[in-house]
């Protein structure tokens, strides 16, 4: 009886970049949260755009987000003062905060 070679799984060839085509629109998905009517309308318009225009929209959104100042991390005043060896009561701190 002849022995058969074990079959090897066939690997699928990945398409060359020249063959790859961008999707025409963002695929539909089920949102995890309910979008407002304004968000839904915007998303509908976005999906109707060709891929290259969607990229432009994403770049523009990134540009807008970069213009929004980021909130600075708040450092607890009491901790900073304690590190400097200054001991203030909670009442002293409340008064200082209201004097601005």
Secondary structure, DSSP 8 states (H G I E B T S, - for coil): ----------------TTT----SS------SS---HHHHHHHHHHHHS-HHHHHHHHHHHHHHHHHS--------HHHHHHHTT----HHHHHHHHHT-
